[in-house]
Amino acid sequence: MGIRQPADLIGADAFALYQRICKLTGKRHDPCVLDTYMAAVDFMNGASPRDWWSYTAQRKREYPDF
């Protein structure tokens, strides 16, 4: 996926990462994977650490089809 170190997530698009993993593996992954990417990208962009599941409501608002 091109992510070699945590700093590679700075400025990344969590949804694009999710789409990339789905394309690379040829299957749709559980939406919690997107929540996890959202948490990791947010943290690397300077946010306080939060559990991945605290992003579920945001993901449901921003990406209602997932």
Backbone as ProteinMPNN parsed JSONL, in Angstrom:
{"seq_chain_A": "MGIRQPADLIGADAFALYQRICKLTGKRHDPCVLDTYMAAVDFMNGASPRDWWSYTAQRKREYPDF", "coords_chain_A": {"N_chain_A": [[0.806, -1.2, 0.0], [2.137, 1.119, 0.148], [2.667, 2.292, 2.533], [5.076, 2.66, 4.772], [6.029, 3.518, 7.165], [4.786, 5.065, 10.182], [4.71, 7.868, 9.771], [4.129, 8.09, 7.097], [1.431, 8.238, 6.937], [0.654, 10.812, 7.414], [-1.31, 13.381, 6.307], [-2.644, 11.641, 4.663], [-5.46, 10.09, 2.981], [-7.971, 8.535, 4.532], [-10.171, 7.119, 3.493], [-9.362, 6.656, 0.872], [-7.217, 4.96, 1.39], [-8.606, 2.776, 2.402], [-10.114, 2.052, 0.133], [-7.993, 1.326, -1.5], [-6.886, -0.951, -0.206], [-9.004, -2.706, -0.485], [-9.113, -2.952, -3.268], [-6.558, -4.032, -3.816], [-6.71, -6.524, -2.57], [-8.907, -7.602, -3.695], [-11.406, -7.767, -2.515], [-14.155, -6.59, -0.509], [-13.537, -5.071, 2.514], [-14.253, -5.28, 6.04], [-16.095, -2.563, 7.416], [-14.939, -1.56, 9.745], [-12.274, -1.5, 9.286], [-11.913, 0.803, 7.793], [-12.608, 2.623, 9.803], [-10.41, 2.226, 11.465], [-8.301, 3.108, 9.832], [-9.078, 5.785, 9.694], [-8.713, 6.573, 12.354], [-5.929, 6.173, 12.674], [-4.819, 7.911, 10.723], [-5.845, 10.373, 11.585], [-4.618, 10.565, 14.123], [-1.892, 10.64, 13.363], [-1.905, 13.055, 12.119], [-1.903, 14.775, 14.183], [-3.945, 14.689, 16.098], [-5.37, 13.817, 19.289], [-4.868, 10.545, 20.662], [-7.343, 8.093, 19.89], [-9.646, 5.415, 20.316], [-10.299, 3.076, 17.659], [-13.016, 2.506, 17.298], [-14.307, 4.749, 18.104], [-14.559, 6.267, 15.906], [-16.568, 5.274, 14.392], [-19.222, 6.378, 14.258], [-18.7, 8.8, 12.94], [-17.696, 7.791, 10.5], [-20.007, 6.54, 9.56], [-21.602, 8.751, 9.11], [-20.112, 10.216, 7.186], [-19.56, 8.349, 5.186], [-21.976, 6.825, 4.287], [-22.648, 4.525, 2.861], [-21.089, 2.502, 3.741]], "CA_chain_A": [[0.0, 0.0, 0.0], [2.994, 2.28, 0.144], [2.843, 2.8, 3.896], [6.249, 1.982, 5.331], [6.226, 3.987, 8.536], [3.627, 5.857, 10.593], [4.734, 9.216, 9.182], [3.551, 8.03, 5.755], [-0.003, 8.498, 7.061], [0.404, 12.246, 7.54], [-1.956, 13.935, 5.127], [-3.276, 10.589, 3.868], [-6.914, 10.031, 2.928], [-8.333, 7.231, 5.086], [-11.075, 6.423, 2.576], [-8.538, 6.195, -0.248], [-6.48, 3.792, 1.875], [-9.575, 1.676, 2.465], [-10.387, 1.633, -1.24], [-6.788, 0.687, -2.031], [-6.749, -2.314, 0.334], [-10.056, -3.517, -1.115], [-8.7, -3.228, -4.647], [-5.388, -4.91, -3.801], [-7.076, -7.867, -2.124], [-10.026, -8.075, -4.494], [-12.624, -7.966, -1.735], [-14.544, -5.491, 0.37], [-13.198, -5.352, 3.902], [-15.169, -4.807, 7.066], [-16.006, -1.115, 7.586], [-14.091, -1.175, 10.88], [-10.943, -1.219, 8.738], [-11.948, 2.234, 7.484], [-12.542, 3.319, 11.099], [-9.029, 2.123, 11.929], [-7.513, 4.043, 9.031], [-9.438, 7.141, 10.112], [-8.058, 6.81, 13.648], [-4.482, 6.269, 12.485], [-4.509, 9.138, 9.978], [-6.151, 11.487, 12.473], [-3.553, 10.616, 15.125], [-0.638, 11.078, 12.742], [-2.058, 14.467, 11.769], [-1.788, 15.575, 15.401], [-5.069, 14.545, 17.028], [-5.151, 12.95, 20.447], [-5.203, 9.163, 20.331], [-8.695, 7.622, 20.19], [-9.903, 4.058, 19.849], [-10.857, 3.062, 16.301], [-14.483, 2.472, 17.311], [-14.844, 6.097, 18.326], [-14.717, 6.852, 14.571], [-17.663, 4.607, 13.688], [-20.316, 7.317, 13.981], [-18.21, 9.721, 11.902], [-17.664, 7.047, 9.245], [-21.385, 6.324, 9.115], [-22.085, 10.04, 8.586], [-19.356, 10.62, 6.001], [-19.581, 7.283, 4.182], [-23.157, 6.042, 4.7], [-22.76, 3.265, 2.125], [-20.161, 1.528, 4.303]], "C_chain_A": [[0.842, 1.254, 0.0], [3.199, 2.904, 1.513], [3.975, 1.993, 4.529], [6.503, 2.349, 6.784], [5.044, 4.878, 8.897], [3.57, 7.241, 9.95], [4.158, 9.242, 7.769], [2.048, 8.305, 5.769], [-0.34, 9.979, 7.18], [-0.145, 12.773, 6.22], [-2.652, 12.908, 4.245], [-4.798, 10.706, 3.941], [-7.318, 8.629, 3.369], [-9.235, 6.443, 4.143], [-10.305, 5.891, 1.362], [-7.714, 4.97, 0.161], [-7.39, 2.572, 1.92], [-9.876, 1.148, 1.062], [-9.202, 0.877, -1.83], [-6.649, -0.744, -1.507], [-7.805, -3.235, -0.267], [-9.669, -3.895, -2.545], [-7.542, -4.222, -4.689], [-5.748, -6.353, -3.448], [-8.242, -8.451, -2.918], [-11.284, -8.367, -3.716], [-12.9, -6.736, -0.877], [-14.277, -5.899, 1.811], [-14.249, -4.775, 4.837], [-15.01, -3.295, 7.228], [-15.147, -0.678, 8.783], [-12.656, -0.939, 10.43], [-10.851, 0.26, 8.371], [-11.88, 3.043, 8.767], [-11.107, 3.339, 11.617], [-8.114, 3.054, 11.149], [-7.811, 5.481, 9.442], [-8.734, 7.499, 11.419], [-6.557, 7.02, 13.477], [-4.087, 7.559, 11.772], [-4.74, 10.355, 10.862], [-5.044, 11.663, 13.518], [-2.247, 11.135, 14.519], [-0.702, 12.529, 12.281], [-2.144, 15.358, 13.012], [-2.928, 15.479, 16.384], [-4.658, 13.678, 18.222], [-5.527, 11.524, 20.069], [-6.625, 8.818, 20.775], [-8.821, 6.195, 19.668], [-10.562, 4.104, 18.476], [-12.371, 3.129, 16.314], [-15.096, 3.825, 17.626], [-15.03, 6.842, 16.999], [-15.908, 6.268, 13.811], [-18.795, 5.561, 13.328], [-19.924, 8.309, 12.885], [-18.193, 9.032, 10.549], [-19.066, 6.839, 8.692], [-22.003, 7.61, 8.55], [-21.427, 10.37, 7.249], [-19.416, 9.612, 4.854], [-20.754, 6.346, 4.482], [-23.321, 4.705, 3.97], [-21.849, 2.177, 2.684], [-20.577, 1.179, 5.692]], "O_chain_A": [[0.305, 2.354, -0.136], [3.846, 3.945, 1.628], [3.838, 0.797, 4.784], [7.112, 1.587, 7.535], [4.368, 5.393, 8.007], [2.488, 7.727, 9.622], [3.743, 10.298, 7.29], [1.458, 8.575, 4.723], [-1.505, 10.359, 7.059], [0.473, 12.628, 5.165], [-3.193, 13.257, 3.196], [-5.345, 11.338, 4.845], [-7.046, 7.65, 2.673], [-9.08, 5.23, 4.009], [-10.581, 4.79, 0.886], [-7.536, 4.049, -0.635], [-6.996, 1.474, 1.526], [-9.89, -0.062, 0.837], [-9.379, -0.093, -2.567], [-6.33, -1.653, -2.274], [-7.535, -4.407, -0.529], [-9.879, -5.03, -2.972], [-7.543, -5.146, -5.501], [-5.151, -7.292, -3.975], [-8.53, -9.644, -2.826], [-12.142, -9.119, -4.176], [-12.001, -5.954, -0.567], [-14.737, -6.945, 2.268], [-15.026, -3.897, 4.463], [-13.886, -2.795, 7.181], [-14.68, 0.46, 8.821], [-11.899, -0.252, 11.116], [-9.826, 0.898, 8.612], [-11.169, 4.046, 8.825], [-10.645, 4.35, 12.146], [-7.251, 3.714, 11.729], [-6.9, 6.305, 9.53], [-8.219, 8.608, 11.567], [-5.982, 7.935, 14.065], [-3.131, 8.224, 12.171], [-3.917, 11.27, 10.885], [-4.591, 12.781, 13.765], [-1.578, 11.981, 15.114], [0.334, 13.161, 12.076], [-2.424, 16.552, 12.906], [-2.887, 16.134, 17.425], [-3.704, 12.904, 18.143], [-6.414, 11.317, 19.241], [-7.06, 9.185, 21.867], [-8.172, 5.823, 18.69], [-11.292, 5.044, 18.159], [-12.963, 3.748, 15.429], [-16.296, 4.019, 17.428], [-15.6, 7.933, 16.979], [-16.222, 6.718, 12.709], [-19.276, 5.545, 12.195], [-20.728, 8.618, 12.006], [-18.625, 9.612, 9.553], [-19.283, 6.951, 7.485], [-22.821, 7.564, 7.631], [-22.103, 10.757, 6.295], [-19.333, 9.99, 3.685], [-20.547, 5.202, 4.885], [-24.067, 3.843, 4.432], [-21.831, 1.058, 2.171], [-19.922, 0.368, 6.347]]}, "name": "protein", "num_of_chains": 1, "seq": "MGIRQPADLIGADAFALYQRICKLTGKRHDPCVLDTYMAAVDFMNGASPRDWWSYTAQRKREYPDF"}
